[in-house]
Amino acid sequence: MLWVLIALLPGCITMIWQFGYGVLFNIIICLSTAVVAEAWMLKLRGRNIKPFISDLSAVVTALLLALALPTIAPWWLPFVGTLIAIVIAKHLYGGLGYNPFNPAMVAFAVLMVSFPKNMTVWVLPSSLLANDIGLAETAQLVFSSLSSSPIIDSITAATPLDEMKTRLNLSQTTDEIRHAAIFSNIAGEGWQWVSLAYLAGGCLLIGKKVISWHIPVSLLAGLFIASSIAYLVEPSISPSPLFHLLSGGAMLGAFFIATDPVTAATTLKGRIIYGLLIGLMSYIIRTWGGYPEGIAFAVLLINMTVPMIDQYTRPRVYGHK
Amino acid sequence: MDSYRQILKNGLWVNNQAFVALLGLCPLLAVSNTLINGLGLGIATTLTLILSNTLISLVRQQVGGEIRLPVFVLIIASIVTIIELIMNAYFYELYLILGIFIPLIVTNCAIIGRAEAYASKNPVGASAMDGLSMGLGFTAALVLLGALREMIGSGTLFANAHLMFGEAASGMTLTLIDDYEGFLLAILPPGAFIGLGLLIALKNVIDKRLAKPSQQTVTVDFATKKA
């Protein structure tokens, strides 16, 4: 788990560099809540606290949630989210190893369904901001009531995925949309760097043999194939495959979320099916669903199919037919 | 025959239809998004239970084994129709909110369950009491879950109280937190499942605490649950 944290570092740093200190606050709130909640749940369940805390699984969950949340969020959003992830999605199911759904993504989905207004407000990448928001100013935004702040409209915007969807619904073409400032021609100002940083971190994980290549590669392939077909058939209303791969949570999801050893498929063939299904499902949700980003819901939906995937892809035992 | 106290305890706690028998979950989960909705459906269900248990107990000698279920369903359906018409006449707005779940009381397994398990085998008085206590237990579950979901979901209590108690009660609505943004999930169906699960867990914890002093109670509890 330590290597997962290390591999997430480039992504964290790029996020903070591109989107400001709001990310830092998310990380701090999520991590501290997670450790306290994990210790509390372990105590309630009469387990040894030390070995379970030091396996860092709660920290990884919290960090993934923090990186998936909007770049500026009122303090209670990461707090409530982390509680849901640790208490409901993890310990109520029996703790580490027993949870059928990825805890960070359960929390993300709950927050998305419950607080759609707060979950779609993202700070503009710093290169598009007129003047930077300092640490003190961010703290003020996070801990006072964010939505009533007078400057909030000038520093936030929809994410590229959200913007793309809204404008496509207004029957604009991708060519027209692509030239808006937040897209910077490929996948969104700031976003493409963050995605590349996750990609680098993911490659480190594969290189260190912490995760196998099957899930990330097949997930990205699923997304790539689906979006390429659409792009070849109808380029005017379908964003390019590169846009799909480099914006939103595709890279984070492929390398860090879908590969969660507890909730992912375990057989080799199963992992490829699992990854392809998530990629395909993300594309479907992004294109036709009600929410702009589909990775979280796709991971949860495919988590449900994991027992069946494993059942049918179990390798033949030597000597049996 | 059980004593009335025992029947009451059975319905409210030991064999609570919602928390222990897990019967009638469909209406329980669907209309418990506010306290008042829960209370409304709870009272309607309680009335149905008392009347159906009484009537079924009255005819229990005449109705033979093979046709008892259709007869029970007919009796329950007639009672529900009467209650539906009464609600339509006197609590029209609440009737609109509860909608399909009032006629669906017919299919509430708690009612046919009590008819089959209790009223068809016991005298009238005990059966009516059983209907009352089971109904009260079910209402308590609906009200508790409704209150929990309403508090978390929209930060109020007793919202829309005027639907049940007339205009005078419209001031009863308590706003617990000002400017509460609302935890939408609690009002949506998943919130009902999570809330019910937590309440059942709470009940089990209390049972365990109560059972600790003497080991005997554990076996007794277990036996009644099985029955």
HADDOCK unambig.tbl for C-alpha pairs under 7 A between the chains (distance, minus, plus):
assign (segid A and resid 110 and name CA) (segid B and resid 185 and name CA) 6.77 0.50 0.50
assign (segid A and resid 113 and name CA) (segid B and resid 184 and name CA) 6.96 0.50 0.50
assign (segid A and resid 113 and name CA) (segid B and resid 185 and name CA) 6.53 0.50 0.50
assign (segid A and resid 114 and name CA) (segid B and resid 183 and name CA) 5.34 0.50 0.50
assign (segid A and resid 114 and name CA) (segid B and resid 184 and name CA) 4.21 0.50 0.50
assign (segid A and resid 114 and name CA) (segid B and resid 185 and name CA) 5.01 0.50 0.50
assign (segid A and resid 115 and name CA) (segid B and resid 183 and name CA) 6.88 0.50 0.50
assign (segid A and resid 115 and name CA) (segid B and resid 184 and name CA) 6.87 0.50 0.50
